[in-house]
Amino acid sequence: MAYWSVVESVLRDHDIERDWMSQHPGLVLGRQTGRLRCKDYESLLLLALEAFGPALGVEAGLRGYPTKHGPLGVAFMSCATLAEAMQLGMRYHHTRMPYYDMHIQQHGDWIWVDVHERLAVEGLRHFGMTSALVEIITLIQTLAHVPKGQLQLYLDCPRPPYFEAYEDKLPPTAFNWPVNRMAMHVQALTARPPSANAEALREACAQCDAELVRLGLASSWRERVMARLQDQAQATTPTPRTIEQMAQALFVSERTLKRHLQREGCTFKSLQDAVRLRAAQTLLASPDIAIADIALQIGFEDPAHFTRAFKRWTGDTPSVIRARLNA
């Protein structure tokens, strides 16, 4: 729904409002559930294009701020550099852009991000390509100050008549190009978002990893295990506490799971400890939750065992960290 709300804001800001904007069955359902099905989104976009015109893609792309992307947007804002944000974008973009594939490469002093159509929808290609590429530019310039001279756009369509109205808002743009591409000078990769926050980044990435698994897009066994461990709040079944339980949850043998994790440079215990530490640090920030209750919540039946483990992870006891967090 956050994606459609951006398009809806464009229409309303231009005094365009139609009956279908409130009566479309898919939109009614979307407002109730917070999610809009792809087929309904496509139907609504076709109606919006008919009402607004082909410039809708650029207009929507210029409003593609990080907050539109939920946990992934928080992750972008929390990155230490634009290079880190781009890596996250490549890792998670299918959770937000199921219609497109993105490929990144370096050519001399420039980083190229090419966007290719993955799922074709008749009537939406121009909207999709322009909105996706303009949105990448918007995200970059929202996260950190990058001069327009360090950014370039390439589109595979002829120059549209409406483009003149947007030239001052976009970097240099070439048309009739063989590929749809955003280019960024390597100097921009070191730009540092002022909102960088390592803890917020870890939390946001945990949610994104869980979403990868729910959507069947997880690319590594580490991601699958982490998502299962981190998804306790939303889980309808108990979170696996042992590697045997985790293997059963992932429909593989314990031996196979151990082998996959070893190849990826980790163990079940190291991943479990990382998730437990993160959860414990979050709970310790709430002074009303007893340390014994925190121990139980993250899987320790004996608070003394939790205290010893926490000191091994951080060098301090939970009570010391709690005092520091609430100072």
C-alpha positions, 0 to 999 in steps of 0.5 A, a space after each residue: 500500500 505504501 507504493 500505491 500511496 505515492 502514486 495516489 499522492 501525485 494524482 491528488 496533488 494535481 487535483 485528479 481524483 476518480 471514483 476508482 481511487 476509493 471504490 476499486 475492490 483491490 484498493 478497498 481490500 488493500 486498505 483493510 490489510 495494508 497490502 495490495 496484490 500485484 494484479 490490483 496494483 497493476 490495474 490501478 497503475 493503468 487507470 492512473 496513467 490514463 488519468 495523469 499521462 506518461 509523466 507519472 513514472 517520473 513524478 512517482 520516482 521523484 517521491 521514492 523516499 526511503 520511508 516508502 520501503 519500510 524496513 528496507 528504507 530504514 536499513 538504507 538510512 542506517 548505512 554507514 556509506 552509500 556503498 553499503 546502501 547499494 549492496 543492501 539494495 542489490 541484496 533485497 531489491 526483489 522484496 520491493 521490485 518483483 518486476 525487475 532484475 538489477 545488475 551492478 558493475 564498475 566501468 572505469 570511474 563509474 558504477 553502473 546499475 542496469 535495470 532489466 524487466 523481469 515480469 512484463 505487464 502490458 502498458 506499464 513498461 515505460 512507467 516501471 523503468 522510469 519510476 525505478 531509475 528516478 527512484 534510485 536517484 531520489 534515494 541516493 540524493 535523500 541519503 547523502 548529498 551527491 552532486 548531480 554531476 556524479 549521477 547519470 541516467 540512461 533510458 532506452 526510449 525516445 526523449 518524451 515531450 514531457 521531459 523538459 519539465 523535469 530536467 532541472 530535477 534530474 541528472 544528465 539523461 541520455 535517451 535511445 540507449 541500449 539499456 536502462 541504467 543509472 550511473 554513479 561516480 565512484 567518488 559518491 560511494 564514500 558519501 556518509 548518510 547523516 542518519 547512519 546507525 549500526 544498531 538500527 541497521 542490524 534490526 532492519 536487516 533482520 526484518 528484511 532477511 525474514 521477509 526474504 525467507 517468507 517470500 522464498 527469496 533467501 539466497 543463503 542458508 545463513 539468511 534462512 536460519 537467521 530469519 527463522 531465529 529472528 522471526 519469533 514475534 511473527 511466528 505461528 510456531 515456536 522458534 527452533 532452539 536447537 540445530 535439530 529443530 532448525 533442520 526440521 523447520 528447514 526440511 533438511 537433515 542436521 548434517 546437511 544444515 551443518 555442512 551448508 553453514 560451515 561452507 558459509 563460514 558460520 555455525 548454528 550457535 554463532 547465529 543463535 548467539 548473535 540473535 540472542 544478543 541483539 534481542 537481549 540488548 533491546 530488552 535491557 533498554 526497558 528497565 521494567 523487564 526483569 533480567 530473569 524474564 529476559 533470560 527466559 524470553 531469549 531461551 535461557 532457563 537459568 538466569 545465571 547461564 544467561 549472565 555468563 553468556 552475555 558477559 562472554 559476548 560483550 565483556 560486561 554483565 546484563 546489569 552493567 549494560 542496563 545501567 549504561 543504557 538507562 543512564 
